[in-house]
Amino acid sequence: MKYVLEMTEAQMKVIKLGMELMTRLGLGQVEFTHEVLWKMHRELMADQPMWAKDNTSLHDYKLEMLKMVPNESLGIGNEKVSDIASTAYDIEQVVRKAIADSNGVTEGICARPPMRYGPEGLPKCKEIDDE
């Protein structure tokens, strides 16, 4: 079964961020959670630079649970990466490319054609006219 979902560009950006978070967690990049929280609560953390917080507890978790040292990460093509993380990456790539195309971005990672990593194949996304 397949589904169609219509959303605004702002909503697409939220989907992209959510998929990026799922991907990074699946790659073992638990430190990225601080960056996401900083972006979401910027006004509450306005007096702190993005990386001001101590990530010791995240590093401890990563070492204990994932057996990975700080800043270590799996590559997206690694066989240890879960289907959830690789599918999230596929969705993020497609959404990122659609937003780039809509805004005339022709260079950089956003403009690259998505590559499939997950078991489901790449989703489809197209811009539609406002009704």
Summary of the structure (lengths in Angstrom):
residues: 131
radius of gyration: 16.6
end to end distance: 25.9
largest distance: 51.6
contacts: 301
relative contact order: 0.15
helix: 47%
strand: 0%
